[in-house]
Amino acid sequence: MSGHSKWHNIQAKKGKVDAKRGKIFTKIGKEIAIAAKNGGANPDANPRLRDVIAKAKANNMPKDSIERAIKKASGELASVNYDEIIYEGYGAAGVAMVVEVLTDNKNRSAGNVRHLFDKCGGNLGASGCVGWMFNKKGQIVIERTESMDEEEIMMVALDAGAEDFNAEEEVFEVITEMANFGTVREALEEQGFEFLSAEITMIPDNNVEVDMEVAAKIQKLVDLLEDDDDVQNVYHNAEFPEEFEE
């Protein structure tokens, strides 16, 4: 759940998701429950819940697990108050980083996040120190096959309100404004397209190219942060070398 839109970053993320599927399901389940608790358990009347369900499906979360998470919203989470917190800071070589957290203990989360930044040669900054470098957007990634018509997919996306369309060697990427994400996603779903990912994300205005050493340090910090149960998403503006592998 990190980085930007280049396919090797998306591919690396997908590999991590496959390796940590149980933890990913837990995090998405928490997002589903929070969305359902705040906006109701009916996806038709709750846009945020619809968006999170789409994210769950793109990560191959079982339907019964999704339904279970929704049902838990009015029960298990009724007495738990989660705070949504955004931490900002710098990784190795000054790479800008944003960390989204859902926590029932602010002190624990702040201490853990700060410790991991320090451990990996970075530092946690004040609120707003790097957030201005990122824009919250909808991002949909479709695996490219020989039978797909690039122009058709592009027109469906743009006609539905997409902001940008990128055709890369192995994937098509659709970028939307947050307000249009659900509409564009549903238009593509109606045409039978399946997604490698479909979520609200933070996209940097500009990526910063880094060498292999810095890439390894940033990836280590991302992995450690994502292993924390309170951390939902991690974003950065580093552009890893094409040959970088986790």
C-alpha positions in Angstrom: 0.0 0.0 0.0 2.8 2.3 -0.8 4.5 4.2 -3.6 3.0 5.6 -6.8 1.7 4.3 -10.1 4.7 2.7 -11.8 4.0 -1.0 -12.5 7.1 -2.3 -10.6 5.9 -0.6 -7.5 2.3 -1.9 -8.0 3.7 -5.4 -8.6 5.8 -5.2 -5.5 2.8 -4.1 -3.5 0.7 -7.0 -4.9 3.5 -9.4 -3.9 3.4 -8.1 -0.4 -0.4 -8.4 -0.2 -0.2 -12.0 -1.3 2.4 -12.7 1.4 0.6 -11.0 4.2 -3.0 -11.7 3.1 -4.3 -12.4 6.7 -3.0 -9.0 8.0 -4.3 -7.2 4.9 -7.8 -8.7 5.5 -7.7 -7.6 9.1 -6.8 -4.0 8.1 -9.5 -3.9 5.4 -12.0 -5.5 7.8 -11.3 -2.6 10.2 -11.9 -0.1 7.4 -15.2 -1.8 6.4 -16.4 -1.8 10.0 -15.5 1.8 10.6 -17.3 2.8 7.3 -20.3 0.8 8.2 -20.5 2.1 11.7 -20.2 5.7 10.6 -22.4 5.6 7.5 -24.6 2.5 7.9 -24.3 -1.1 6.8 -26.1 -0.7 3.5 -23.5 -0.2 0.7 -26.2 1.4 -1.6 -26.6 4.3 0.8 -23.0 4.5 2.0 -20.4 5.5 -0.7 -17.4 5.1 1.6 -18.5 1.5 2.4 -18.9 0.8 -1.3 -15.4 2.0 -2.0 -13.9 -0.1 0.8 -15.8 -3.2 -0.4 -14.3 -2.6 -3.8 -10.8 -2.5 -2.3 -11.6 -5.7 -0.4 -12.7 -7.5 -3.6 -9.6 -6.3 -5.5 -7.5 -7.9 -2.7 -9.5 -11.1 -3.1 -11.1 -10.9 0.3 -13.8 -13.6 0.6 -17.4 -12.4 0.4 -18.3 -14.0 3.8 -15.4 -12.1 5.4 -16.7 -8.8 4.0 -20.2 -9.5 5.2 -18.9 -10.5 8.6 -16.9 -7.3 8.9 -20.1 -5.3 8.1 -22.1 -7.1 10.7 -19.5 -6.5 13.3 -19.8 -2.8 12.9 -22.9 -2.4 15.1 -21.7 -5.0 17.7 -18.0 -5.5 18.3 -17.0 -1.9 17.4 -19.9 -0.2 19.1 -17.8 0.3 22.3 -14.5 0.9 20.5 -13.6 4.4 19.4 -11.0 4.5 16.7 -9.2 7.7 15.8 -8.1 8.3 12.2 -4.6 9.9 12.4 -2.2 10.9 9.7 1.5 11.0 10.5 4.0 12.8 8.2 7.7 12.6 8.0 10.9 11.9 6.1 12.5 8.6 5.3 16.1 8.0 4.2 17.5 10.8 1.9 14.6 13.1 2.7 11.9 11.0 1.0 8.5 12.3 1.9 6.2 9.8 3.7 2.6 9.8 4.9 1.3 7.2 7.3 -2.5 6.6 7.8 -3.4 5.1 11.1 -6.6 3.8 12.7 -6.0 3.4 16.5 -7.7 3.1 19.8 -4.5 4.3 21.6 -2.9 7.5 20.2 0.1 7.3 22.5 0.9 3.8 21.5 0.6 4.5 17.8 2.6 7.8 17.9 5.4 6.0 19.9 5.5 3.0 17.5 5.5 5.1 14.3 8.2 7.5 15.7 10.4 4.5 16.8 10.2 2.9 13.3 11.1 6.2 11.6 14.1 6.6 13.9 15.2 3.0 13.4 15.3 3.3 9.6 17.2 6.6 9.4 14.1 8.8 9.0 12.3 11.3 11.2 8.7 12.0 12.1 7.7 15.6 11.2 5.0 18.0 12.2 1.5 17.7 10.7 1.5 19.3 7.3 5.3 19.0 6.7 4.9 16.8 3.6 1.2 16.3 3.1 1.1 19.2 0.6 3.2 17.1 -1.7 0.5 14.5 -2.1 -3.1 14.5 -3.5 -5.8 12.2 -2.4 -7.1 10.4 -5.6 -8.9 7.3 -6.7 -6.7 4.7 -8.3 -7.9 1.7 -10.3 -5.4 -0.7 -11.8 -6.5 -3.3 -14.4 -4.2 -6.1 -15.6 -3.6 -5.8 -19.3 -4.4 -8.7 -21.6 -4.0 -9.1 -25.4 -7.8 -9.1 -25.9 -8.3 -5.8 -24.3 -9.1 -2.7 -26.4 -7.1 0.2 -24.8 -9.2 2.9 -26.4 -12.4 1.3 -25.3 -11.2 1.1 -21.6 -9.9 4.6 -21.8 -13.2 6.0 -23.2 -15.3 4.1 -20.6 -13.2 5.5 -17.8 -13.0 9.1 -19.2 -16.7 9.2 -20.0 -17.5 8.2 -16.5 -15.4 11.0 -15.1 -11.9 9.8 -14.8 -9.2 12.4 -14.6 -6.3 10.5 -16.2 -5.6 7.2 -18.0 -2.2 5.6 -18.2 -1.4 2.6 -20.4 1.7 0.7 -19.2 3.2 -2.5 -20.5 1.4 -4.8 -18.1 -1.5 -2.7 -16.7 -4.0 0.1 -17.3 -4.2 2.7 -14.6 -7.1 5.0 -14.1 -6.9 8.1 -11.8 -9.9 9.9 -10.5 -10.9 12.7 -8.3 -12.2 11.3 -5.0 -15.7 12.4 -5.7 -15.8 10.5 -9.0 -14.0 7.3 -7.8 -17.2 5.3 -7.2 -18.8 6.3 -10.4 -15.8 5.4 -12.5 -15.2 2.2 -10.7 -18.8 1.1 -11.1 -18.8 2.0 -14.8 -15.7 -0.3 -15.4 -17.2 -3.0 -13.2 -20.4 -3.0 -15.4 -18.2 -3.6 -18.4 -16.8 -6.7 -16.7 -13.3 -5.4 -15.9 -11.6 -6.9 -12.8 -9.1 -4.9 -10.8 -5.7 -5.6 -9.4 -6.4 -2.7 -7.1 -9.2 -0.1 -6.6 -8.8 2.3 -3.7 -8.5 5.9 -2.5 -4.7 6.6 -2.4 -2.2 9.4 -1.9 -0.4 10.3 -5.1 2.7 12.5 -4.9 2.9 15.6 -7.1 6.4 14.5 -8.1 8.4 11.4 -7.6 12.0 11.5 -6.4 14.4 9.0 -8.0 16.5 7.1 -5.4 19.4 4.7 -5.7 19.3 1.0 -4.6 20.6 1.7 -1.1 18.0 4.3 -0.4 15.2 2.2 -2.0 16.1 -0.7 0.4 15.9 1.6 3.4 12.5 3.1 2.3 11.1 -0.4 1.6 12.3 -1.6 5.0 10.5 1.3 6.7 7.4 0.7 4.7 7.3 -3.0 5.6 7.9 -2.3 9.3 5.1 0.3 9.4 2.7 -2.0 7.5 3.4 -4.7 10.0 2.0 -2.5 12.8 -1.6 -3.4 13.4 -2.6 0.3 13.8 -1.2 1.4 10.4 -3.6 1.2 7.5 -1.6 2.7 4.6 1.8 4.1 3.9 2.7 6.4 1.0 5.9 7.9 -0.2 7.3 9.9 -3.2 10.4 7.7 -3.9 10.8 6.3 -7.4 12.6 3.0 -7.0 15.1 1.8 -9.7 13.5 -0.5 -12.2 15.9 -3.3 -11.1 14.9 -3.0 -7.4 13.4 -6.1 -5.8 12.2 -6.5 -2.3 
